[in-house]
């Protein structure tokens, strides 16, 4: 495992579902974050009892909804102007 995967793993383990929410939202919106790997890691933490299932699922779901909504709003407001240029 390289150092970037270890850093994501540590952040996720330390901050829990709040970090999962932020990383999923940012990863869907624009930042190149390995969201799939984070979700798999969160699932492993849930199976070992380190993360609560409801909190983790809510964090992942809310992060994806916020990221998708942010991407849509950015495209809706600035997309046409960017296409014309």
Secondary structure, 3 states (H helix, E strand, C coil): CCHHHHHHHHHHHHHCHHHHHHHHHHHHHCCCCCHHHHHHHHHHHHHCCCCCHHHHHHHHHHHHHHHHHHHHHHHHHHHHHHHHC
